[in-house]
């Protein structure tokens, strides 16, 4: 919010463009509160984005908590939909839909933040003839998000927040860009995501086969198959027929999280079994059956070895996750 308020405060009220904001929010966040805060810093009119609301230049629209914001023609669609890159709202659905419908008329902007929910969307804008603008990581409170875009997408401008407002005003006043045909895969995926969000109906296998190829991976969110929708030379992205979508990094992170959860369940189960064996051994000792009690004690000690191994794996997993967050957000 600090970066947003600083940027919006420097934009003129007559900006000849509509601005759409996706910020990663918890499901219980108060978007009206955030929008009211933005209105205090800018002459632009800020709104919570509404379903089927027609957007206008000189206005700012923020995706509400727990809802995706996508564009369709001259209106916004605000829908729950499946998570993308573990987020709802997510950046990629907005950027992809903007690229599909508006091509070279889109300016994608990435500010401070974490993770890789932006790479595929910015790439879609770039491939569709739009302009990509990224906050200089050295100027960002949290550099990983802008760093990931710069590493993986041919970014047009990398600037500080102080420079960004003037740049956006200049770009918004430029004559229309030469039109570039929106790549078929971007348009097709935008349509797939749009249908899923509107009707809550799973994508047909036939549509996914047209859009990409079946991968050997399963969706970490629903267990279904994943299709890779990545033309040669583009960043890898995956989608399942229920609507979940992932970059390669977010898929790896999701898989790691699912594995960690399984290991915690296994650890809890082993701890419970060990406690039962200890109580059985105590009961055998109280009844004078020392031989039987010793067998249960040995089993409990063996269980302890497995428990310690699992604890060690989980501790290393936690360190690995911290390193991953430092590298890609």
SEGUKOL-507760 format. One record per residue (C-alpha): residue number from 1; residue in one letter; chain; x, z, y. Coordinates in Angstrom, 3 decimals, padded with zeros to 6 digits, always signed. Each point is the difference from the previous one (the first is absolute). Layout:
N
+-----+---------+--------+----------+----------+----------+
! num ! residuo ! cadena !       xx !       zz !       yy !
+-----+---------+--------+----------+----------+----------+
! NUM !       A !      A !        X !        Z !        Y !
...
+-----+---------+--------+----------+----------+----------+
END
This chain:
329
+-----+---------+--------+----------+----------+----------+
! num ! residuo ! cadena !       xx !       zz !       yy !
+-----+---------+--------+----------+----------+----------+
!   1 !       X !      A ! +000.000 ! +000.000 ! +000.000 !
!   2 !       X !      A ! +002.866 ! +000.672 ! +002.380 !
!   3 !       X !      A ! +001.275 ! -003.551 ! -000.417 !
!   4 !       X !      A ! -003.519 ! -001.451 ! +000.331 !
!   5 !       X !      A ! -000.812 ! +001.883 ! +003.193 !
!   6 !       X !      A ! +003.340 ! -000.995 ! +001.514 !
!   7 !       X !      A ! -000.529 ! -003.682 ! -000.811 !
!   8 !       X !      A ! -003.668 ! -000.209 ! +001.037 !
!   9 !       X !      A ! +000.687 ! +001.808 ! +003.284 !
!  10 !       X !      A ! +002.143 ! -002.948 ! +001.095 !
!  11 !       X !      A ! -002.436 ! -002.772 ! -000.912 !
!  12 !       X !      A ! -002.312 ! -001.372 ! +002.732 !
!  13 !       X !      A ! -003.782 ! +000.395 ! -000.272 !
!  14 !       X !      A ! -000.447 ! -003.782 ! +000.265 !
!  15 !       X !      A ! +002.223 ! -000.832 ! -002.970 !
!  16 !       X !      A ! -001.334 ! -003.319 ! -001.408 !
!  17 !       X !      A ! +000.040 ! +001.248 ! -003.576 !
!  18 !       X !      A ! -001.799 ! +002.447 ! -002.247 !
!  19 !       X !      A ! +002.126 ! +002.723 ! -001.583 !
!  20 !       X !      A ! -000.616 ! +001.384 ! -003.487 !
!  21 !       X !      A ! +001.656 ! +003.206 ! -001.186 !
!  22 !       X !      A ! +000.526 ! +001.268 ! -003.533 !
!  23 !       X !      A ! +001.591 ! +003.407 ! -000.249 !
!  24 !       X !      A ! +000.455 ! +001.727 ! -003.343 !
!  25 !       X !      A ! -002.470 ! +002.893 ! +000.148 !
!  26 !       X !      A ! -001.209 ! +002.668 ! -002.390 !
!  27 !       X !      A ! -003.615 ! -000.482 ! -001.096 !
!  28 !       X !      A ! -001.175 ! +002.987 ! +002.081 !
!  29 !       X !      A ! +001.655 ! -001.123 ! +003.251 !
!  30 !       X !      A ! -002.158 ! -000.294 ! +003.119 !
!  31 !       X !      A ! +000.430 ! -003.575 ! +001.210 !
!  32 !       X !      A ! -002.324 ! +000.537 ! +003.034 !
!  33 !       X !      A ! +002.307 ! +002.808 ! +001.118 !
!  34 !       X !      A ! +003.025 ! -002.311 ! -000.231 !
!  35 !       X !      A ! -001.806 ! -002.807 ! +001.827 !
!  36 !       X !      A ! -001.043 ! +002.375 ! +002.807 !
!  37 !       X !      A ! +003.620 ! +000.989 ! +000.318 !
!  38 !       X !      A ! +001.070 ! -003.643 ! +000.268 !
!  39 !       X !      A ! -002.613 ! -000.617 ! +002.718 !
!  40 !       X !      A ! +001.688 ! +002.647 ! +002.134 !
!  41 !       X !      A ! +003.201 ! -002.034 ! +000.154 !
!  42 !       X !      A ! -001.134 ! -003.585 ! +000.536 !
!  43 !       X !      A ! -002.214 ! -002.227 ! +002.127 !
!  44 !       X !      A ! -000.948 ! -001.904 ! -003.135 !
!  45 !       X !      A ! -003.251 ! +001.103 ! -001.629 !
!  46 !       X !      A ! +000.622 ! +001.651 ! -003.357 !
!  47 !       X !      A ! -002.579 ! +000.197 ! -002.796 !
!  48 !       X !      A ! -000.336 ! +001.144 ! -003.580 !
!  49 !       X !      A ! -000.352 ! -003.336 ! -001.801 !
!  50 !       X !      A ! -003.556 ! -000.556 ! -001.243 !
!  51 !       X !      A ! -001.248 ! -002.103 ! -002.887 !
!  52 !       X !      A ! -001.044 ! -003.501 ! +001.152 !
!  53 !       X !      A ! +000.878 ! +000.873 ! +003.596 !
!  54 !       X !      A ! +000.982 ! -003.080 ! +002.042 !
!  55 !       X !      A ! +003.375 ! +000.541 ! +001.650 !
!  56 !       X !      A ! +000.991 ! -000.960 ! +003.534 !
!  57 !       X !      A ! +003.213 ! -000.403 ! +001.967 !
!  58 !       X !      A ! +001.104 ! +003.025 ! +002.003 !
!  59 !       X !      A ! -001.243 ! +002.378 ! -002.678 !
!  60 !       X !      A ! +001.765 ! +002.107 ! -002.614 !
!  61 !       X !      A ! -001.562 ! +000.625 ! -003.428 !
!  62 !       X !      A ! +001.312 ! +002.713 ! -002.328 !
!  63 !       X !      A ! -000.718 ! +000.037 ! -003.731 !
!  64 !       X !      A ! -002.000 ! +003.112 ! -000.947 !
!  65 !       X !      A ! +001.332 ! +002.474 ! -002.550 !
!  66 !       X !      A ! -000.521 ! -000.991 ! -003.655 !
!  67 !       X !      A ! -001.135 ! -003.535 ! +000.935 !
!  68 !       X !      A ! +001.814 ! -003.322 ! +000.020 !
!  69 !       X !      A ! -000.248 ! -002.165 ! +003.108 !
!  70 !       X !      A ! +000.039 ! -003.757 ! -000.552 !
!  71 !       X !      A ! -000.951 ! -002.981 ! +002.160 !
!  72 !       X !      A ! -002.542 ! -002.684 ! -000.866 !
!  73 !       X !      A ! -000.489 ! -002.628 ! +002.648 !
!  74 !       X !      A ! -000.936 ! +001.706 ! +003.253 !
!  75 !       X !      A ! -001.022 ! +003.305 ! -001.552 !
!  76 !       X !      A ! +001.598 ! +002.971 ! -001.706 !
!  77 !       X !      A ! -000.856 ! +001.241 ! -003.460 !
!  78 !       X !      A ! +000.486 ! +003.723 ! -000.562 !
!  79 !       X !      A ! -000.214 ! +000.730 ! -003.700 !
!  80 !       X !      A ! +001.181 ! +002.532 ! -002.537 !
!  81 !       X !      A ! +001.528 ! -002.315 ! -002.590 !
!  82 !       X !      A ! +002.820 ! +000.804 ! -002.416 !
!  83 !       X !      A ! +003.228 ! +001.453 ! +001.350 !
!  84 !       X !      A ! +002.866 ! -002.329 ! +000.779 !
!  85 !       X !      A ! +003.536 ! +001.373 ! -000.253 !
!  86 !       X !      A ! -001.642 ! +003.394 ! -000.658 !
!  87 !       X !      A ! -001.673 ! -000.007 ! +003.428 !
!  88 !       X !      A ! -003.497 ! -000.361 ! +001.454 !
!  89 !       X !      A ! +000.046 ! -001.139 ! +002.752 !
!  90 !       X !      A ! +002.984 ! -002.219 ! -000.770 !
!  91 !       X !      A ! +001.940 ! -002.328 ! +002.272 !
!  92 !       X !      A ! +000.263 ! -002.974 ! -002.351 !
!  93 !       X !      A ! -003.771 ! -000.750 ! -000.262 !
!  94 !       X !      A ! -000.348 ! -000.200 ! +003.805 !
!  95 !       X !      A ! +003.085 ! -002.163 ! +000.489 !
!  96 !       X !      A ! -000.871 ! -002.275 ! -002.921 !
!  97 !       X !      A ! -003.566 ! -000.579 ! +001.227 !
!  98 !       X !      A ! +001.217 ! -000.629 ! +003.565 !
!  99 !       X !      A ! +002.527 ! -002.531 ! -001.296 !
! 100 !       X !      A ! -002.640 ! -001.707 ! -002.156 !
! 101 !       X !      A ! -002.556 ! -000.418 ! +002.797 !
! 102 !       X !      A ! +002.198 ! -000.338 ! +003.098 !
! 103 !       X !      A ! +003.374 ! -001.304 ! -001.202 !
! 104 !       X !      A ! +002.310 ! -000.731 ! +002.936 !
! 105 !       X !      A ! -002.173 ! +002.002 ! +002.441 !
! 106 !       X !      A ! +001.025 ! +003.314 ! -001.594 !
! 107 !       X !      A ! +002.706 ! +002.386 ! +001.175 !
! 108 !       X !      A ! +000.899 ! +002.604 ! -002.625 !
! 109 !       X !      A ! +001.500 ! +003.227 ! +001.335 !
! 110 !       X !      A ! +001.650 ! +002.757 ! -002.048 !
! 111 !       X !      A ! +000.874 ! +003.370 ! +001.499 !
! 112 !       X !      A ! +001.634 ! +003.128 ! -001.372 !
! 113 !       X !      A ! -001.011 ! +001.156 ! -003.482 !
! 114 !       X !      A ! +000.683 ! +000.244 ! -003.725 !
! 115 !       X !      A ! -000.422 ! -002.001 ! -003.229 !
! 116 !       X !      A ! -000.370 ! -003.786 ! -000.436 !
! 117 !       X !      A ! -003.681 ! -000.542 ! +000.828 !
! 118 !       X !      A ! +000.679 ! -002.723 ! +002.576 !
! 119 !       X !      A ! +002.535 ! -002.315 ! -001.601 !
! 120 !       X !      A ! -002.520 ! -002.286 ! -001.740 !
! 121 !       X !      A ! -002.305 ! -000.050 ! +003.035 !
! 122 !       X !      A ! +002.799 ! -000.863 ! +002.431 !
! 123 !       X !      A ! +001.238 ! -002.683 ! -002.365 !
! 124 !       X !      A ! -003.534 ! -001.480 ! -000.091 !
! 125 !       X !      A ! -000.060 ! -000.123 ! +003.818 !
! 126 !       X !      A ! +003.442 ! -001.621 ! +000.127 !
! 127 !       X !      A ! -000.847 ! -002.592 ! -002.680 !
! 128 !       X !      A ! -003.241 ! -000.852 ! +001.838 !
! 129 !       X !      A ! +001.798 ! -000.786 ! +003.258 !
! 130 !       X !      A ! -000.574 ! +003.343 ! +001.742 !
! 131 !       X !      A ! +002.524 ! +002.137 ! +001.866 !
! 132 !       X !      A ! +001.580 ! +003.166 ! -001.429 !
! 133 !       X !      A ! +001.096 ! +002.881 ! +002.226 !
! 134 !       X !      A ! +001.670 ! +003.153 ! -001.330 !
! 135 !       X !      A ! +001.074 ! +003.182 ! +001.734 !
! 136 !       X !      A ! +003.763 ! +000.368 ! -000.049 !
! 137 !       X !      A ! +000.745 ! +002.507 ! -002.822 !
! 138 !       X !      A ! +002.547 ! +001.691 ! +002.275 !
! 139 !       X !      A ! -002.868 ! +000.678 ! +002.425 !
! 140 !       X !      A ! -002.502 ! +001.121 ! -002.675 !
! 141 !       X !      A ! -000.738 ! +003.617 ! -000.836 !
! 142 !       X !      A ! -000.316 ! -001.078 ! -003.656 !
! 143 !       X !      A ! +002.119 ! -003.147 ! -000.600 !
! 144 !       X !      A ! -000.874 ! -000.947 ! -003.643 !
! 145 !       X !      A ! -003.158 ! -002.033 ! +000.747 !
! 146 !       X !      A ! +001.621 ! -002.288 ! +002.599 !
! 147 !       X !      A ! +003.199 ! -000.164 ! -002.069 !
! 148 !       X !      A ! -001.891 ! -001.273 ! -003.028 !
! 149 !       X !      A ! -001.606 ! -002.824 ! +001.984 !
! 150 !       X !      A ! +003.277 ! -001.047 ! +001.609 !
! 151 !       X !      A ! +001.695 ! -000.062 ! -003.405 !
! 152 !       X !      A ! -002.661 ! -002.096 ! -001.698 !
! 153 !       X !      A ! -001.685 ! -002.159 ! +002.638 !
! 154 !       X !      A ! +001.564 ! -002.408 ! +002.509 !
! 155 !       X !      A ! -001.033 ! +002.073 ! +003.015 !
! 156 !       X !      A ! -000.352 ! -001.719 ! +003.379 !
! 157 !       X !      A ! +000.591 ! +003.006 ! +002.274 !
! 158 !       X !      A ! +001.589 ! +003.412 ! -000.527 !
! 159 !       X !      A ! -000.436 ! +002.060 ! +003.176 !
! 160 !       X !      A ! -000.344 ! +003.550 ! +001.241 !
! 161 !       X !      A ! -003.368 ! +001.428 ! +001.002 !
! 162 !       X !      A ! +001.043 ! -000.196 ! +003.652 !
! 163 !       X !      A ! +000.507 ! -003.767 ! -000.344 !
! 164 !       X !      A ! -002.918 ! -000.716 ! -002.316 !
! 165 !       X !      A ! -002.888 ! +000.134 ! +002.487 !
! 166 !       X !      A ! +001.534 ! -002.641 ! +002.305 !
! 167 !       X !      A ! +000.768 ! -002.174 ! -003.025 !
! 168 !       X !      A ! -003.579 ! +000.204 ! -001.309 !
! 169 !       X !      A ! -001.433 ! -000.863 ! +003.414 !
! 170 !       X !      A ! +002.314 ! -003.013 ! +000.210 !
! 171 !       X !      A ! -000.905 ! -001.146 ! -003.530 !
! 172 !       X !      A ! -003.739 ! +000.477 ! +000.607 !
! 173 !       X !      A ! +000.167 ! -002.276 ! +003.047 !
! 174 !       X !      A ! +001.969 ! -002.761 ! -001.706 !
! 175 !       X !      A ! -001.771 ! -003.298 ! -000.752 !
! 176 !       X !      A ! -001.393 ! -000.198 ! -003.547 !
! 177 !       X !      A ! +002.636 ! -000.431 ! -002.681 !
! 178 !       X !      A ! +000.231 ! -003.209 ! -001.987 !
! 179 !       X !      A ! -002.418 ! +000.486 ! -002.829 !
! 180 !       X !      A ! +001.439 ! +000.570 ! -003.469 !
! 181 !       X !      A ! -002.124 ! -000.466 ! -003.087 !
! 182 !       X !      A ! -000.730 ! +003.409 ! -001.484 !
! 183 !       X !      A ! +001.609 ! +000.047 ! -003.458 !
! 184 !       X !      A ! -002.551 ! -000.318 ! -002.792 !
! 185 !       X !      A ! +001.099 ! +003.216 ! -001.723 !
! 186 !       X !      A ! -000.546 ! +002.064 ! +003.182 !
! 187 !       X !      A ! -003.476 ! -001.417 ! +000.574 !
! 188 !       X !      A ! -000.936 ! +000.420 ! -003.670 !
! 189 !       X !      A ! +001.162 ! +003.627 ! -000.132 !
! 190 !       X !      A ! -001.783 ! +000.790 ! +003.279 !
! 191 !       X !      A ! -003.209 ! -001.372 ! -001.510 !
! 192 !       X !      A ! +000.475 ! +001.972 ! -003.229 !
! 193 !       X !      A ! +000.539 ! +003.268 ! +001.905 !
! 194 !       X !      A ! -002.930 ! -000.742 ! +002.304 !
! 195 !       X !      A ! -002.420 ! -000.600 ! -002.903 !
! 196 !       X !      A ! +001.109 ! +003.159 ! -001.802 !
! 197 !       X !      A ! -000.419 ! +002.143 ! +003.095 !
! 198 !       X !      A ! -003.389 ! -001.442 ! +000.938 !
! 199 !       X !      A ! -001.641 ! -000.060 ! -003.431 !
! 200 !       X !      A ! +002.055 ! +002.589 ! -001.931 !
! 201 !       X !      A ! +000.109 ! -002.549 ! -002.829 !
! 202 !       X !      A ! +003.198 ! -000.478 ! -001.972 !
! 203 !       X !      A ! +001.883 ! -003.260 ! +000.418 !
! 204 !       X !      A ! -000.415 ! -002.438 ! -002.856 !
! 205 !       X !      A ! +003.004 ! -000.617 ! -002.211 !
! 206 !       X !      A ! -000.385 ! -003.711 ! +000.815 !
! 207 !       X !      A ! +000.438 ! +000.635 ! +003.744 !
! 208 !       X !      A ! +003.102 ! +002.106 ! -000.586 !
! 209 !       X !      A ! +001.429 ! -002.651 ! -002.321 !
! 210 !       X !      A ! -000.457 ! -002.532 ! +002.814 !
! 211 !       X !      A ! +001.689 ! +002.324 ! +002.497 !
! 212 !       X !      A ! +002.978 ! +001.005 ! -002.134 !
! 213 !       X !      A ! +001.290 ! +000.794 ! -003.444 !
! 214 !       X !      A ! -000.653 ! +002.937 ! -002.325 !
! 215 !       X !      A ! +002.829 ! +002.530 ! +000.159 !
! 216 !       X !      A ! +001.128 ! +002.332 ! -002.810 !
! 217 !       X !      A ! -000.959 ! +003.027 ! +002.110 !
! 218 !       X !      A ! -003.162 ! +002.079 ! +000.114 !
! 219 !       X !      A ! -001.613 ! +001.388 ! +003.131 !
! 220 !       X !      A ! +001.079 ! +003.641 ! +000.514 !
! 221 !       X !      A ! -003.323 ! +000.772 ! +001.722 !
! 222 !       X !      A ! -002.510 ! -001.377 ! -002.527 !
! 223 !       X !      A ! +002.020 ! -001.093 ! -003.038 !
! 224 !       X !      A ! -001.100 ! -003.646 ! +000.233 !
! 225 !       X !      A ! +002.296 ! -002.998 ! -000.140 !
! 226 !       X !      A ! +001.986 ! -001.087 ! +003.053 !
! 227 !       X !      A ! +000.448 ! -003.567 ! +001.241 !
! 228 !       X !      A ! +003.039 ! -001.016 ! +002.008 !
! 229 !       X !      A ! -001.076 ! -001.992 ! +003.066 !
! 230 !       X !      A ! +003.416 ! -000.994 ! +001.291 !
! 231 !       X !      A ! +000.874 ! -003.628 ! +000.648 !
! 232 !       X !      A ! +003.696 ! -000.740 ! -000.404 !
! 233 !       X !      A ! +002.071 ! +001.341 ! +002.873 !
! 234 !       X !      A ! -002.508 ! +002.680 ! +001.063 !
! 235 !       X !      A ! -000.043 ! +003.752 ! -000.480 !
! 236 !       X !      A ! -001.517 ! +001.076 ! -003.302 !
! 237 !       X !      A ! -003.549 ! +001.316 ! +000.140 !
! 238 !       X !      A ! -002.422 ! +001.017 ! -002.721 !
! 239 !       X !      A ! -003.789 ! +000.303 ! -000.233 !
! 240 !       X !      A ! -002.380 ! +001.198 ! -002.714 !
! 241 !       X !      A ! -003.545 ! -001.262 ! -000.533 !
! 242 !       X !      A ! -001.519 ! +003.201 ! +001.421 !
! 243 !       X !      A ! +001.769 ! -000.554 ! +003.343 !
! 244 !       X !      A ! +003.054 ! +002.268 ! -000.016 !
! 245 !       X !      A ! +003.028 ! -001.752 ! +001.478 !
! 246 !       X !      A ! +003.688 ! +000.862 ! +000.140 !
! 247 !       X !      A ! +003.311 ! -001.141 ! +001.331 !
! 248 !       X !      A ! +002.824 ! +000.261 ! -002.523 !
! 249 !       X !      A ! +001.158 ! +003.248 ! +001.633 !
! 250 !       X !      A ! -003.453 ! +001.595 ! +000.127 !
! 251 !       X !      A ! -000.589 ! -000.981 ! -003.661 !
! 252 !       X !      A ! +003.236 ! +001.699 ! -001.024 !
! 253 !       X !      A ! -000.895 ! +003.105 ! +002.017 !
! 254 !       X !      A ! -003.505 ! +000.109 ! -001.514 !
! 255 !       X !      A ! +001.398 ! -000.354 ! -003.519 !
! 256 !       X !      A ! +002.461 ! +002.814 ! +000.688 !
! 257 !       X !      A ! -002.807 ! +002.231 ! +001.280 !
! 258 !       X !      A ! -002.109 ! -000.696 ! -003.102 !
! 259 !       X !      A ! +002.961 ! +000.784 ! -002.255 !
! 260 !       X !      A ! +000.678 ! +003.250 ! +001.837 !
! 261 !       X !      A ! -003.630 ! +001.051 ! -000.420 !
! 262 !       X !      A ! +000.233 ! -000.685 ! -003.748 !
! 263 !       X !      A ! +003.198 ! +002.059 ! -000.240 !
! 264 !       X !      A ! -001.657 ! +002.942 ! +001.775 !
! 265 !       X !      A ! -002.894 ! -000.136 ! -002.473 !
! 266 !       X !      A ! +002.494 ! -000.066 ! -002.875 !
! 267 !       X !      A ! +001.892 ! +002.950 ! +001.493 !
! 268 !       X !      A ! -003.183 ! +002.025 ! +000.376 !
! 269 !       X !      A ! -000.999 ! -000.771 ! -003.609 !
! 270 !       X !      A ! +003.401 ! +001.052 ! -001.338 !
! 271 !       X !      A ! -000.094 ! +003.225 ! +002.039 !
! 272 !       X !      A ! -003.421 ! +000.825 ! -001.450 !
! 273 !       X !      A ! +001.156 ! -000.728 ! -003.560 !
! 274 !       X !      A ! +003.063 ! +002.213 ! +000.504 !
! 275 !       X !      A ! -002.172 ! +002.869 ! +001.279 !
! 276 !       X !      A ! -002.276 ! -000.322 ! -003.052 !
! 277 !       X !      A ! +003.011 ! +000.084 ! -002.345 !
! 278 !       X !      A ! +001.373 ! +003.111 ! +001.748 !
! 279 !       X !      A ! -003.363 ! +001.766 ! -000.386 !
! 280 !       X !      A ! -000.132 ! -001.050 ! -003.658 !
! 281 !       X !      A ! +003.483 ! +001.433 ! -000.563 !
! 282 !       X !      A ! -000.993 ! +003.264 ! +001.690 !
! 283 !       X !      A ! -003.102 ! +000.205 ! -002.192 !
! 284 !       X !      A ! +002.071 ! -000.570 ! -003.131 !
! 285 !       X !      A ! +002.440 ! +002.759 ! +001.003 !
! 286 !       X !      A ! -002.841 ! +002.454 ! +000.620 !
! 287 !       X !      A ! -001.383 ! -000.728 ! -003.465 !
! 288 !       X !      A ! +003.386 ! +000.460 ! -001.676 !
! 289 !       X !      A ! +000.430 ! -003.693 ! -000.873 !
! 290 !       X !      A ! +003.443 ! -000.361 ! +001.568 !
! 291 !       X !      A ! +000.980 ! -003.129 ! -001.920 !
! 292 !       X !      A ! -003.022 ! -001.917 ! +001.267 !
! 293 !       X !      A ! +000.538 ! +001.406 ! +003.490 !
! 294 !       X !      A ! +003.619 ! -001.241 ! -000.012 !
! 295 !       X !      A ! -001.155 ! -003.530 ! -000.850 !
! 296 !       X !      A ! -002.320 ! -000.006 ! +003.020 !
! 297 !       X !      A ! +002.746 ! +001.376 ! +002.238 !
! 298 !       X !      A ! +002.317 ! -002.827 ! -001.124 !
! 299 !       X !      A ! -002.728 ! -002.545 ! +000.764 !
! 300 !       X !      A ! -000.498 ! +001.582 ! +003.431 !
! 301 !       X !      A ! +003.745 ! -000.234 ! +000.725 !
! 302 !       X !      A ! +000.039 ! -003.641 ! -001.048 !
! 303 !       X !      A ! -002.939 ! -000.606 ! +002.340 !
! 304 !       X !      A ! +001.959 ! +001.664 ! +002.798 !
! 305 !       X !      A ! +002.771 ! -002.611 ! -000.386 !
! 306 !       X !      A ! -002.512 ! -002.833 ! +000.495 !
! 307 !       X !      A ! -001.523 ! +001.801 ! +003.000 !
! 308 !       X !      A ! +003.381 ! +000.343 ! +001.695 !
! 309 !       X !      A ! +000.743 ! -003.675 ! -000.587 !
! 310 !       X !      A ! -003.292 ! -000.990 ! +001.604 !
! 311 !       X !      A ! +000.654 ! +002.288 ! +002.963 !
! 312 !       X !      A ! +003.389 ! -001.660 ! +000.472 !
! 313 !       X !      A ! -001.568 ! -003.485 ! -000.089 !
! 314 !       X !      A ! -002.649 ! +001.014 ! +002.544 !
! 315 !       X !      A ! +002.620 ! +001.514 ! +002.304 !
! 316 !       X !      A ! +002.031 ! -003.228 ! -000.103 !
! 317 !       X !      A ! -003.187 ! -002.013 ! +000.556 !
! 318 !       X !      A ! -000.741 ! +001.992 ! +003.162 !
! 319 !       X !      A ! +003.490 ! -000.705 ! +001.344 !
! 320 !       X !      A ! -000.363 ! -003.685 ! -000.839 !
! 321 !       X !      A ! -003.326 ! -000.161 ! +001.891 !
! 322 !       X !      A ! +001.619 ! +001.562 ! +003.075 !
! 323 !       X !      A ! +002.764 ! -002.622 ! -000.105 !
! 324 !       X !      A ! -002.622 ! -002.750 ! -000.394 !
! 325 !       X !      A ! -001.914 ! +001.256 ! +003.045 !
! 326 !       X !      A ! +003.213 ! -000.042 ! +001.968 !
! 327 !       X !      A ! +000.720 ! -003.609 ! -000.977 !
! 328 !       X !      A ! -003.432 ! -001.660 ! +000.227 !
! 329 !       X !      A ! -002.136 ! +002.589 ! +001.667 !
+-----+---------+--------+----------+----------+----------+
END
